[in-house]
Amino acid sequence: MSPRPLRIAAALAAAALALTACTGGASTAAADRATETAGPAVPAPTPAPARWAECGQGLDCATVEVPLEYADPDGEQIKLAVTRHRATDPARRIGSLFINPGGPGVPATETVASIDTANDTGPYSPDVVARFDVVGMDPRGVGKSGAVRCLTDEQRAEQAAENRDPTIPGGKPFGTLLTDARTVTKGCLAHQSPEFLASLSTDNVARDLDQVRAALGEEKITFYGASYGTVVGPMYATLFPDRVRQMVIDAPVDTSLWQNDPLRLLDDVARSNEETLDAWFRTCRAEGVRVCAFGDGDPEAALDALITKLEAKPLRVPPAEGLTPGGTLDGAMALEAVRAAAGNRVLWPTLTAGLLAAQQGNGTALHFLVSRITVAPFGGPFAILQEPHNAVRCVDWPKLGKLSEHHAAAKKIAERGERLGSRAAYSALNCALWPVENEDRFTRELTGAGAPPILVVGGRLDNVSPYHWAEAMAERLENAVLLTREGVAHTSYRTSGPCIDAAIDAALIDGKLPADGTTCEAVPPATTRPPAR
C-alpha cells in the first residue's frame, strides 16, 4: 500500500508518451496500558545515541540496535537502518519528523533520500523540510533493516514471467496457488529465523520507533504516515501518547479490520480498485472520443475485448533500460497495469495512451506501468516488496488457517463479476500457511487516547484505502479531525494540490488543524486525455 509522489507520476506519463509514440523507553503509563494484550510490562532499554555518518547531500545515516523481543530487552538485538534529511533552516528547526511511507514493505530510508531541495516536487514541502529533520526508519524486516527474503532470484524471475488467467479467482488453479504459498513460506524459514519472522508485528515497529526517538535525543516526535503507515501511527499514539507532538495520517487503513478481519479488509480494497476503474470509464465517456478515443465511446467493451485478445495472443515487449525489463504482455498483466494506473488520476492520460497503443500491437507502455508502479496489497509480478509485505501482515493478522474462509472470500469476489477482482482473490493465502505464530499479537483497539488531536486525511476515491476507512479512523481515534480530498488517488499529500498541502503543513508545523469535515478539491483535475505528442 505505498504512495507515489506527483513527480514520479509525471515522469511516468512523459516516459509513456515516448514509448507509445508510434531519550528513554516507554512511559510507565503507556506500558501499563499495553499490559492488557502484550503481557507484563518490561521496561525498554535506553539505546545508545545515534552515531550519524553523512551519506548524501543533506543526509545522515545510522543504525540503531533494538531488542528482537521487547519481553526480553537484554536478549538478542537487531539493527535498524535510519536516514535523516537535516532541516534546511536549522535556526528554526522544530524537531524530528518521523515518516512511514506505507507498504508494509516500503523502505522509509529511500523516501527520505528522495528529498530534493532543488525543486518543489519532493515527498514533503519545502516548509516542512526547512523546519524538521525528516527521519525514516526502515521497519524491521524491510529495506536495510534485514529485508525479509522468501524467494531466490530464480524464483522471482519465474514469478515475473508467470502465466495468470484473469477469468479465475487468484489467476491460477487453487492447487497451484497453494503450491506457490508453500514455496513462499518454506523459503521464508530458509532465509530467516522463526524468531525474527515472529517479531515483525506493527506493535514492535512502534516500539522500535520509540527507541529511535530516544537514540536521537528527542522528547517527542512529529509523525506523518501514509497507507500502512496509518497503522504504525495510531499504534504509536496508543502505546506512547505522551511521546507525540503532532501526527498526520494520510489514506488511512481501517485498523479494526486490519487487526480483526483481514479478508474483509482485502475485499474492501478489491471494491475500491473497481470503483476507481469505473471512475476512469465515466470520465472517458464524459470527455468524448475527441479526448478519449479508446473504445469509441464504449471503453468498457473495448477493455474487455482487448484483455480477451491479449490472453489469446500476448504481445512481446522489448526491454527498455530504466523503464521496463521487457517480456510478455497478456490479458492478466494488462489488467494489472489498468488497476495500478486507474487508481491515480495523474496517470489516467498514460493509461489511455497505453490502451490505445496495445490495441495497435504495442504493449510497452502498459508493461512499463506494471513494472514501475504496481501498488496495493495484492502484490504484482515485479513487486519485490511482496515478501516483507506478507511477513508483516501475517504476524499482525489473526489466524487465517481455515482454507474454507479463503474459498468463501474468493467466491464473494468472483460473484460480483468485477474486472479486477481476480487478483484480490486468495491474496492472503500465504498467511494460511505462515510458518510462525505471533503469540502476543496486539489486539487492543488503536484509539490514540491521550495523544494530541490527529489529522486524518481521506480520499473520496482511493483504490487502496476506501473513504469509509478514513471515516472509521476519525471516529475510532479519541481525538481526530477528518479532512477529505475529492478525486482519485492513493494518498493526498503532495499529490492533490495546495489545499491539502497547506492543511497538512499547518498541522505538522504549527499544530493547527482544519475544521472537522473540511473538503479539498484535487488538483490537477482528472482527465483521460493522452499526453500531447
N, C-alpha and C positions, 0 to 999 in steps of 0.2 A: 504494500500500500504506500508507494513513495511518491512525493510531489515532484514536479518538474518546473524549474523556473521558466519565465516567459522567454528569456533569451535563448534557451535550448529549443523551445518550440519554434521560435522564429528561425533559428539556424536550420532546423529540420525542414521547415517549409521551403527555405531557399535552396537547400540541397535537393529536395524532391523535385523542385522545378527544373533544376539542371538535369536530373536523372530522367525526367519524363519528357524533356523537350524532344521529343520526337516531336573550621578548626576542631572538631571532635566528632563523635558518633551521634546516634540518635538521642534526642532529649528523653528524659525519663517519662514524661507524659506520653510522648509518641510511642515509646517502647511498650508502655502499659497498654495502650490502645491496640497494639499489634498482637498482644498475647492471645487474644481470642482465637485467632486462626493460625498463628505462626509459632505456637509453643511458648515456653517460658522465655522471657526477655533476657538476652545475653548482651552485655554492653559491647558495642562495636569498638574495634581498636582505633586509636588515633594514628592515621597514616603519617608517614614522613612527608615533609614539604616537597612539592613537585620540583624536580630539577629540570629546568627548561633548556632546550637547545634550539637555536634558530634553525628553521627548516624551510624557509621561503620568505618572500617579501612580506614583512609584517607578521610572519608566522613563527610560532614556537611549538615544539613537540616535546612530549614527555611520556613516561609510563608511570602508572600508579598501581601499586600492589594492594590487592584486597583479598579477603578470605574467600576461598572456594565456597565454604558454607559458613554463614554467619552464626549458626548454632555452635560452631567450633572455630571461634575467631583466631585462635593460635595455631590452627591446623594448616593444611595446605593453602598456599597463596597463589593467586593468578595475576597476570599482568594485563592492565588495560591501557590501550593507546589513547592519548589525549592530544588534541591540537587546539591551539588558541590563535585567534587573529587579534593582535593588540589594538586597543582603542586608538583611532586616528587622532583624537583630540584628548590626550591624556590629562590635560589640565581640568577637563570637565567630565572625566571618567566617573561613571556611576558604580560600576562593579562588573561582575561576570554574567553574561547571558548564556545560559546553557541551552543547547538546541538538540532536538531529536527529530531527524527528517522523515522517519517512518520505516516502513517495511512490514514486520520486523526483518531486518537484514541489511538496511541501507547504512553504510558507514558514515557516521557523523563527521569524522575527521576529513573525509573527502568533501563534504558540503562546506565545511569551514575553509578548506584550502581553495574552494572555488570562488571565494570572495575576491572581487576585483574592484579596487578603489579607483581605477582609471575611468570607470563608466558607471552609469546608474541602472544597470540591468542585473545586478547580482541577486542572491537569495535574500539579502537583508538591505534595508535602506541605508543610504549614506549617513543619515542622522543616527540610526541605531549603531552602525559600525563606528561612528565617531565617539559615542558615549559608553560603549561596552567593549570589554574583551569578549569576543564571541568564542565560546568554548564548545567543542564537540568531543564527546567520549564515545568511542566505538563500544557498544554494549558487549558484554561477554558473549563469545561465540560469533561475533560479527566483525568483519573487516580485519584490522590489525590486532584485535583482541581475541586471537585464536579462532578465526572463522571456521565454522563447522564445515566439515567436508564429508560427504557421504558417497560420492561417485568418483571414479577415476576419470582422467581426461578422455580416455577412450569411451567410457560410458556416457560422458557428457556429449561427446560428438555424436554418439548413437541417438541420444535423446533429441539433439537438434535436428537430426535427419528422420525422426520417427514419422510414421505414416498414421495420421489420425483421420477418423471418419466423423464429420460433423453431424451425421444423422443419428448417431447412437450416443447415449449418455457416457460421458467421460472420454469419448473419442476412440475408445478401443473396447473389445470384448472384456467383460468383467474379469475373466480369468487372467487376461494379460495385465490388466490394471493391478490385480492382486500380486502377480509376479513382480511387477515393477515396484510395488510398495515393499515387498520383501527384499528386493535388491537394495533399495534405499536404506531401509532400517538396518539391514545387515552391514552395509557399508559404513553407516554412522558409527556403529560399535567397533568397526575395524580401524577407524581413524581417530576416535575419541574415547576417553574412559567413560564408563557409565555414570560415574560421579559428576564429571563435567557436564554431560548431557542433561542430567537431572537438575543441575544448578542454574539453568538458563532462563528461569522464570522472570517475569517483569518485576515482581517484588524484589528480587535480588538486584535487578538492574537499577531500581530506585535506591536501594541501599548503596550500590556502587556509586551512584551519582552523588550521594551524600558524602561518601568517602573522598571523592574527587573534590567536592566543595571544601572539605576540611583540608585536603592537601594543598589547595590554592589559597588557604587562609581567609576564605570568605565566611562571614557570619550567616548570610542569606544569599539565595540565588534568585535571579530572574530567569524565567523559563519560557521558551517557545517550542511547542511540539506540534507536529503535523501528522495526520493519519495515525499509524500505530503509536506515534509519539504522544497522541492524546490518551493512550492507556498509561504510558510512562508518567506523564504529568499528573493526572489525578491520583495515581498510585503514590507518587512522591508527596503530593499535598496531603494525602490521607495518613501516610506514615510520619511525615515530618512537616506538619503545617506551620510550625514556628520557624522553619528554615526558608519559607517562601517570601520573597519580596513582592514579585508580581508574576502572573502566569497568563499566557495566551495559548489556547488550544484551537487548532485550525483543522477543519474536516474531521470532526470527532467520530470515534468508534463508540458504539453503544457498549459501555463497559459491562453492563449486566449480561448482555448476550455473549460478550467475549468470555466472561467468567463462567456462564451457566448454560448457554445454548448455542454453541458454535455452528451447528448445522443450520439453525435458523438464521444466524448471522450471515453465513455464506449464501443462503437463499435470498436474503435481502440484497446482497451485493449483486447477485445474478439479475434480480429485478431492476436494479439501478443501471447496470450495463445496458439492459434493453431499453430503459427509459431514455438514456442519452442517445442511443441509436435512433429511436423514434423521433427525438428532437431534431436530429440531423435530417431525417426523412422529411419532416414537416417543413423545415427551413428550405430544403432543396425544392420542394414543390411550391412553396410560397414565393421563392425568389424567381421561379420560372426557368424555362430552358435556356434563355439567353445568359443566365448566370450559372445555373446548374444543369448542364446538358446531360448528365448521367441519367439514363432511363427515359429521356424524352418525356418527362412529366410523371413517370411512374418508377421512382428509384427503388421501391421495394421489389417489384417484379424483376427489375434489371439486376439487382444484387443477387436475388435467388437464382436467376439464370446464370450469372457469372460464376457463382460458387459451384453450381452443378457442372458447368463447363470445365472449371479448373480441377474439379475432382476427377472428371473423366480424362482430362488431358492437362496435367500440370505444366507450368511454364518453367523453363530453365532460366536461372538468374545468374549472370556472371558476377564474380566478386568485384567489389569496389573498395579500395583501401580506405579505411577510416569511416566507411559508411555501412557496408553490409558484407558479411562473409560469403555471400552468394549461396546458391543451392537451388532448391525447388520451391516453387510457389503453387501449392494445391489449394483446394477449397478451404480446408481447415486452417491453413496458415493465413489465407486471405481474410477469413473471419477474425482471426487473432489481430490482424492489422486494423480491421474495421473497429473491433472492440476498443483497442487502445486509442485510436485517433478520434473516434466518436465521443470519447469521454473528455475531450479538451477542445473547446470551441476554436482555439487558436490553430489547431491542426485540421479543422474542417476543410479549408481550401486544399491542403495537401491530400486529404482523403479523397476529395472529389477528383483531383488530378490523378491520383494513383488508381482509382477505379476506372477512369476513362482510359488510362494507359493500359491497364490489364485487359480491358475489352479489346484493345488493339494488339495484344500479344506481348506487351512489355510489363513484366512483373517486378521490375527493380524497385519502384517507389513503395509498393506495398511490402515487399520483403525488407526494405530499409526501415519501414515503420515498425515491423515486428522486431527486428534485430536491435533497434535503438531505444524504443520507448515502451516496450511491453511492461505494463504495471498491473496492479490489482492482485488479490490473494489467490488467484488460480494458477500462478506460475506461467511460464511460457517457454518456447523451445530454446531461447537463448538466455533465460533468466538464471544466471549462476547464483543469484541471491536466494533461490528457492530452497537451498539446503539449510542455511541458517534460519530462513523464514519458517520452515517446517519445524525445526528444532525448538524454536521459542514457543510457537503456538501449541505444540503438542504437550509441553510441560505446563503451560498456562491453562489449558482447557481441561474440562472433566473427561473422564474415561470415555472413549468412543469405540470400544472393542466389539460392540454388537453390530455385525455386518447388516443385520436386518434394518437398523436405523439408517445406514448409508443407502441401502436399497430404497427405503421409503422416501428419503430426501431426494434421491435421483429421479424417482418416479414422479414426484411432485413437480420437479423442474421440467421433466420431459412432457408431462401432460399440458403444460402451458404453451407448448409449441413455439418457444422463442428461438430466434435465430442464433443467439449467443449462448444459450443455456448449456450446450454440451460440455463446454469447458468447465463449468461450475460443478457439474455432477461428479460425485466421488472425489472431489478436490481435497477432502480431509481423510482420504483412505490411509495415507501414511500414518496418521495418528491412531488408527485402529490397530496397527501392528507396532506401535512405538515401543522400543526395547527397554525403556526405563520408566520409572514412575516417580512423580514428584510427590513425595509422601506428605509434605507440609504445604500443599497447594494453597495459595492465598485466596480466600473466598469472601472475605468481608466486603461489603458494599463500599465503593470508592466515592466518598462524599466530600473529601477535602475539608472536613469540619475543622474550623479554627484557622484556616488559611485566609488571606485577603481575597477580595472579590476576583473571580476568574473570568476572563473574556472568552466566550465560546463563539467561534466563527463557523457558521454552517452555510453550505451552498444549496440553493434551491434544487439544482440538478447536479449531482455528483455521482460519477459512475462507480465509486468505491465506497463513499460514506454518504448514504442517503440522508436527506434532510431531517427525517424524523429521528435519526440518531442524535443530531445536534439538539433537537428539542428535548430528547430524553436526557442528554448530558446536562443541559442547562437546568432541567428540573431536578436531577439527581444530586448535583453539587449543592452543598449547603448555601453557597453564596456565589452566584454567577449571573452574568449578563449575556444575552443572546444577540449576536449581530448576524444578519442574514445577507448573503450575496445572491443576487439574481444571476441567471445564466448558467452555462455548463462549464465545469472544470472540477478537477480534484485538487483541493486546497485553494485558498483565495489570496493569501499574502503574496505580493509582488507578481501576481498574475492577473489581477482583476481591476486595476485602476486606483486612482488617488483616494477615493472614498474609503476603501478597505485599508489601504496602506496607512493613511493618516490616523485611522481609528486604532490600528494595531500599534503604530509607533507611539501614540499618546498613552496607550495602556502600558507599554513596556517602559517608556522613558519617564513619564510623569505619574503613572498610576491613575490616569483619568480614563474612565470607561464611558462609552456612549450610552444613551438611554436604552433601556431594555426594549427590544423589538425594532431597533433601527435597521433599515434596509439600504443596501448599496447596489446600484446597477453595475453590471460587469462592463469593463472597458478593456479592449475594443469589443464592439457588439459582434454577435455571431454572424458569419456569412459562410456560404458554401462555395463562393466564387473561387475558382482555381487561381493560383498566383499568376500575375501578368508575365508574359514571356519577355 
